[in-house]
Amino acid sequence: MMITMSWMSHQHAGLRAAMRCFVLCFASFVMSAGIAPALYGAEAAEDNAAETTETGDHSDGEGEHAESDPVLLRFDVGSAICNLLIFLGVLGILSKFVWPVILDGLQAREDKIFDELKDAEKAKADAQSLLADYQGKLDGAAVEVQSILSDARNDATASGQRIVDEAKEEAERQRERANAEIETAKKVALAELAGQTSDLAIGVAQQVIGRELRAEDHAELIRQSLDRLPSNN
C-alpha cells in the first residue's frame, strides 16, 4: 500500500512538472515572438541604410546611427500582447477541454492500477492465510498420526500381554485338568485294585481257613489290604 501511494505521488509530480514545462516553453515562445518583429524591423532598417550609403545620401550619419542602435534591446509591444492573448486563449482552451480529459484519463488509470494492486495484495493475504491454514492442518494431521501410532503401539503391547496372560491361564487350566484326570485314574485304579485284592484275599482266606468268611471279616480284610498298600500321596 505504501508503494502504491508513493507511485501515485510520483505520477502527480511528473504531471505537474510537465505542465510547468509547457507553460514556460509557451511563455518563451511568446517572448521570442514579440522580439522577432523588432529584429526583423532592425534588419530592414540596416538594409535601407546600406542602400542609402551606396547612393551617397547621408552615408556617414545613418551608418553611425545604425551601428550605435542596440538591436537586441528592441521589443514589439503589440506583437507581445497579441501573442500573450493567444497564449492565454490556448491555455484556457487546454485547461477547459484538454487537460481535464488527460487528468481524468490519468486518474482513471491510477484508480485501475490502484484497484489491481489492492486486489493483488488481497489475493496475497488470502493466499498467505490459506497457506497458514493448510500448514496448521498438516501439523494437526502429523500430531494425529503420531497419536494413532502411539495408541497402536500401546494396543499391541496390551494385546501381547493379554495373549501371554491367557496362555498362562490356559496352561494352568490344562495342568489342573491333567492333575484331576490323574487323580481320577488313580482312584479308579485303586478301586479296581481293591476289588481284585479283596477277591484274592477272600479266596486265600477260604483256602487257609477252610470256611466261608462273613461280611465283617471281608470288610476287615479289605481295610487291612489297603493299609498295607504303598501310598502315592
KOLKEZA-466007 format. One record per residue: z, y, x of N, C-alpha, C in turn; residue in one letter. Coordinates in steps of 0.05 Angstrom, whole numbers, plus 5000, padded with zeros to 4 digits. Each point is the difference from the previous one (the first is absolute). Example, Ala and Ser with C-alpha at 12.3 -4.5 7.8 and 13.67 -1.06 7.14 Angstrom:
residues 2
515648865264500050244982500050245018A/498650214993500150245016501450224985S/
***
This chain:
residues 233
500049765017500050244983500050255017M/501550015022500150235018497350035013M/498749785007497350025013498050124980I/500249924975498250104979500350304997T/502550104998500550294996499050155025M/500549895024499050135024497050025000S/498749794992497150004999498950214980W/501350024977499150204980500550295011M/502250055013500550265011497950075021S/499249815016497950055020497350064986H/499549864977497550064986500050284989Q/502250094987500150274990499850205022H/501349965023499950185022497150025010A/498649785002497250005009498250164980G/500549974974498550154980500550305003L/502550075003500650295003498750115025R/500149855022498850105025496950034996A/498849814986497150024995499450254984A/501650074979499650244984500350255018M/502050005017500450245017497650045019R/499049775011497750025017497550114985C/499749914975497850094984500250304996F/502450104993500450284994499550175025V/501049915023499650145025497050015008L/498749774996497150005007498450184982C/500750004975498550184981500750295006F/502550075007500650275007498550095025A/499849815019498550075025497150054993S/499049844981497250044991499750284988F/501950084983499950274988500050225020V/501849975020500250215021497450015016M/499049765007497550005015497750114984S/500049944974497950114982500250304998A/502450125002500350294999499150135026G/500449865022499350125026497049975005I/498849784990497249945006498150234993A/500350124976498150224993500350235020P/502450065008500450225020498649945026A/500349755009498649925024497050024997L/499149914976497150014995499050305001Y/501750184987499350285000500050125028G/501849915016500250105028497649915016A/499149754996497749915014497550154991E/499950074974497750164991500050275012A/502450135002500250265012499150005029A/500849795015499249985028497049975002E/498849844982497149975000498650274996D/501150154980498950274995500350185024N/502349995013500550175024498049935022A/499549745002498249915022497250114994A/499249994975497350104993499850305005E/502250154994500150295005499850065029T/501349845017499950045029497249965010T/498649814989497349955009498250244994E/500550134977498350234993500850265014T/502450005012500950235015501550214985G/500649944973501550194984502949955002D/501650175012502949985003500849745012H/498749935022500549735012502849995013S/500750205014502649995015502450014981D/499950194980502450034983500449764982G/497949894988500449784982500649745015E/498949985024500749755016502950005007G/501050235009502950015007501749954975E/499150114977501649964975500049714992H/497749865003499949724993501749835018A/500050075026501649855019503050044997E/500750244991502950064998501249924974S/498449934980501149934973500849705000D/502649934996500949725000499149864975P/498149805004498949864977502049814987V/501749865015501849804990502250124981L/500550265003502050134983499050104974L/497449974995498950094975500649794978R/500650084976500749824977498850114975F/498649824985498750074975502049944977D/501350214990502149964979498849894975V/497750094992498849914975499449705001G/498849915022499549725002502549835001S/502150115013502549855001501249974973A/499950234984501249984973498449814983I/497450015002498349824985500549715007C/500249955026500649725008502849924992N/501950195000502749944992500149924970L/498550164984499849934972498849734996L/497949945015498749744998502049785008I/501550065021502049805009502249954979F/500950224988502049974979498949854976L/497550064993498749864978499849705005G/499049945025499849725007502749865001V/502050155011502749895001501149954972L/499450194982501049964972498649764987G/497449985005498549774988501149745011I/500450005027501149755012502849944989L/501650214998502849964991500049914971S/498150094984499949944971498849734994K/497849945014498449764992499949785021F/500150075025499649805021502649885010V/501850185009502549905012501749844980W/500250084974501649834982498949724998P/497349984999498949734999500649845025V/499750145023500749865025502949925001I/501750194992502949955001500749774980L/498850014976500549794981499149735010D/497650005013499149745011501849905022G/500950195018501849915021502749914988L/500950154980502649924987499749734987Q/497849954986499649744987499849785021A/498750065023499849805021502849955012R/501550225004502749965010501849844981E/499750064974501549854980499349715000D/497449955003499149725000501149855025K/499850145023501049885024503049964998I/501450204989502949984997500749774982F/498549974977500549774982499549735014D/497850005016499449755014502249935020E/500950205015502149965019502649924986L/500550124977502449934985499949724990K/497649924990499649724991500349815023D/498950085023500249825024502949975008A/501550225000502949985007501549834980E/499350034974501349834979499349715004K/497449955006499249725005501449885024A/500350175021501449915024502949944993K/501350174984502849964993500249744983A/498149974981500049754984499749755017D/498150025019499649775018502449945016A/501450215010502449955015502249884983Q/500250104975502049884982499349714993S/497449954995499249724995500549825024L/499550115024500549845024502949945003L/501750214995502949955002500949804979A/498850014976500749814979499349715009D/497549975010499249745010501749905023Y/500750185018501749935022502849914990Q/501050144980502649914988499849734987G/497749954986499649744988499849785021K/498650065022499849805022502749945012L/501650215004502649965011501749844981D/499850064973501549844981499149714999G/497349965002499049735001501049855024A/500150135023501049875024502949924997A/501650194989502849934995500349774981V/498350004979500249784980499249745013E/497950005017499249755014502249905017V/501350185015502349925016502249884984Q/500550124976502149894982499349734990S/497449964993499149744990500249795022I/499250075024500349815022502949935006L/501750204999502949955004501149814978S/499250064975500949834978498949715003D/497549985009498849745004501549845021A/500750145022501549875021502749914990R/501350184985502749934990499849764980N/497950014983499649784981499449745015D/498450015021499449765016502549895013A/501750185011502549915012501849874979T/500250144977501749894979498949734990A/497449984997498849754990500449785020S/499750065026500549805020502949905000G/501850194998502949924999500649844975Q/498750084977500449854976498949715002R/497749985013498949735004501849835017I/501050125021501949855018502549924985V/501050184984502549934984499449784980D/497650024987499349794980499649745014E/498850005024499649755015502749885008A/501950175008502749905007501349884976K/499850144977501349904976498749734991E/497449985002498649754993500849785019E/500250065025500949795019502949914994A/501750204993502749934993500149824975E/498350074980499949844976499049725006R/498049985016498949745007502149835015Q/501550145018502149855015502249904981R/500850184981502049924980498949774983E/497450024992498949794983499949745016R/499350015025499949765017502849885003A/502050175004502749905002500949874974N/499250134978500849884974498649734996A/497549995007498549754997501249785019E/500750085024501349815018502749914989I/501550184989502649934989499649814976E/498150064984499449824977499249725009T/498150005020499149745010502349845012A/501850155014502349865012501849884979K/500450164978501749904979498749754986K/497450024996498649774988500249755018V/499650055027500249785018502849885001A/501950184999502849905000500649844975L/498950104977500449864975498749725001A/497650005010498649745003501549815019E/500850135022501549845020502749904988L/501250164984502549924988499649774981A/497750014985499449794981499549745015G/498450025021499449765016502549895013Q/501750185010502549915013501849874980T/500050124976501749884979499249724993S/497349974997499149734994500549805022D/499650105025500649835022502949935002L/501650194996502949955002501049814978A/498950034977500849824978499149715007I/497549985010499149735007501749875021G/500750165020501649905022502849934991V/501050174983502749954990500149754983A/497949974985500049764983499849755017Q/498550025021499849775017502649955015Q/501350215008502549965016502249924982V/500450144979502349954982499449774982I/497549984992499349784982500750064972G/500250234992500650074973498550254991R/500050064975498750234988501750245004E/498850225011501650255003500250154974L/502250134997500350174976498850275006R/499850164980498850275003501750175019A/502649974998501750165017499649925029E/499849745005499549915028497350105009D/498050004983497350095007500150305008H/501350164985500250295006501550045026A/502149855005501550035024498449935024E/498449794998498349925023497950225006L/498950114978498050225004501350235015I/502350084991501450235013500549945029R/500949765006500649935028497550005016Q/497849904989497549995014499050285007S/500250184980499250285005501750135021L/502549945000501850125020499349915028D/499049755002499449905027497350105010R/498350114982497450105008500350265016L/498350035021500350255016499050244984P/501450235002499250244985498150175016S/497850104986498050175014500750304998N/502050064984500950284997501650095024N/
***
